[in-house]
Amino acid sequence: MAQNFAIKSAFNNPNDHLSGKGIRPVVFDIIAPDGQTSILPDHLRLVLHVNPNNISFNYTRVSEAVQTLGGFIEQHWGNQPTTIEISGATGGFMRAFTGLTGTTGVGPSNALLPDSIQSIDIGGTRRETIAYDKFLDLVALFHNNGSFYSKNGQIAFQGYIKMSFDGSDYYGWFENFSVTETAEKPYSFEYSTSFQVYREEHRRISNSGVNGR
């Protein structure tokens, strides 16, 4: 009997939240400067391999207290830009037939070394795993950060990154991205990033069952 050795992601597609299984993936999209149109094909979105361990929403009021002869006057100036702090892990670097792997591989420069000290190519590393591949997609999204480039490599115009989670959409840009690799956890990376929100939209279901915002 033929065996299926496929290693599946935690999520199947960006619409898993409609499956009725209680699944809520974090989904990223790249939006044109009009703030609405996705530049990606309809079937293509970046779905995180596993959801973050923590998502923190930071809302801050801007106020100022001024002392006068008659007492303190407090002035309110609206809100600071909303930021979302995200931290999580890549998921395990799992390869078919070999299981979890923390092997980094030998790289192209290995062939330049004398034969006596060349490393052995074991036929696969952590780079040949879904978790690592999805992680590279997230790093590429951070570097792109909603920018559209000309053929000369210059930024032609600036779009937005859209993050969707649990019925809400957040439009903005990444502020930073950090990655931690430790010997104590050789089979995954940990990461953290800050996302500054330009606009947010929240969907709700009315009594008639129609989605609204």
GIPE-V516903 format. One record per residue. N is the residue number from 1. RES is the residue in one small letter. SS is DSSP state (H for helix, E for strand, C for the rest). PSI is psi in whole degrees, 0 to 359 (none if undefined). NEAR is the number of other ideal C-beta (glycine too) atoms within 10 Angstrom. Layout:
n: {N N}
res: {RES RES}
ss: {SS SS}
psi: {PSI PSI}
near: {NEAR NEAR}
//
This chain:
n: {1 2 3 4 5 6 7 8 9 10 11 12 13 14 15 16 17 18 19 20 21 22 23 24 25 26 27 28 29 30 31 32 33 34 35 36 37 38 39 40 41 42 43 44 45 46 47 48 49 50 51 52 53 54 55 56 57 58 59 60 61 62 63 64 65 66 67 68 69 70 71 72 73 74 75 76 77 78 79 80 81 82 83 84 85 86 87 88 89 90 91 92 93 94 95 96 97 98 99 100 101 102 103 104 105 106 107 108 109 110 111 112 113 114 115 116 117 118 119 120 121 122 123 124 125 126 127 128 129 130 131 132 133 134 135 136 137 138 139 140 141 142 143 144 145 146 147 148 149 150 151 152 153 154 155 156 157 158 159 160 161 162 163 164 165 166 167 168 169 170 171 172 173 174 175 176 177 178 179 180 181 182 183 184 185 186 187 188 189 190 191 192 193 194 195 196 197 198 199 200 201 202 203 204 205 206 207 208 209 210 211 212 213}
res: {m a q n f a i k s a f n n p n d h l s g k g i r p v v f d i i a p d g q t s i l p d h l r l v l h v n p n n i s f n y t r v s e a v q t l g g f i e q h w g n q p t t i e i s g a t g g f m r a f t g l t g t t g v g p s n a l l p d s i q s i d i g g t r r e t i a y d k f l d l v a l f h n n g s f y s k n g q i a f q g y i k m s f d g s d y y g w f e n f s v t e t a e k p y s f e y s t s f q v y r e e h r r i s n s g v n g r}
ss: {C C C C C C C C C C C C C C C H H H C C C C C C C C E E E E E C C C C C C E C C C C C C C E E C C C C C C E E E E E C C E E E E E E E E C C E E E E E E E E E C C E E E E E E E E C C C C E E C C C E E C C C C C C C H H H H H C C H H H C C C C C C C C H H H C H H H H H H H H H H H H H H H C C E E E C C C C C E E E E C E E E E E E C C E E E E E E E E E E E E E E E C C E E E E E E E E E E E E E E E E E E C E E C C C C C E E C}
psi: {132 139 148 113 15 136 115 154 166 334 152 320 171 343 22 337 347 4 346 7 4 17 134 85 154 124 136 147 161 124 140 167 342 353 4 319 127 140 357 152 154 327 359 117 159 109 123 143 315 149 155 157 331 134 116 129 124 110 126 130 147 115 161 130 124 129 128 178 333 2 194 138 124 125 137 132 21 211 148 157 134 138 148 121 124 132 146 196 161 339 163 142 89 126 145 140 334 345 206 140 136 12 131 345 180 328 163 329 345 324 343 350 158 149 327 340 10 144 158 129 112 2 12 144 188 340 341 42 155 318 318 319 317 324 318 325 318 319 319 322 320 315 322 310 36 10 147 127 148 175 344 2 9 151 117 316 162 125 209 158 135 124 125 134 129 47 11 147 133 122 132 215 153 139 324 167 126 148 137 126 123 156 333 336 75 349 14 164 153 145 160 147 154 137 119 128 125 322 147 147 138 125 145 163 119 177 334 358 12 133 141 180 none}
near: {2 4 5 5 7 7 11 8 16 16 20 12 13 19 13 17 17 9 11 7 8 7 14 14 22 19 20 22 20 20 19 15 14 8 12 10 9 14 12 12 7 7 7 10 18 19 20 23 23 18 18 18 11 10 16 11 13 13 10 10 9 10 10 9 8 9 8 7 4 6 7 8 10 8 9 9 9 7 10 11 12 17 16 21 15 21 16 21 18 25 21 20 23 17 20 11 7 13 10 14 21 14 16 12 15 15 11 6 7 13 10 8 11 6 6 5 7 12 11 7 12 11 11 15 18 23 14 16 25 19 22 21 13 18 22 11 15 19 13 10 18 18 9 14 17 23 15 14 11 9 6 6 6 8 11 11 11 12 21 21 23 21 23 20 19 11 13 14 17 22 20 22 17 21 15 10 17 10 13 11 13 9 6 4 13 14 17 23 18 15 20 16 20 17 23 16 17 14 12 14 12 11 12 10 10 8 5 6 6 8 9 9 8}
//
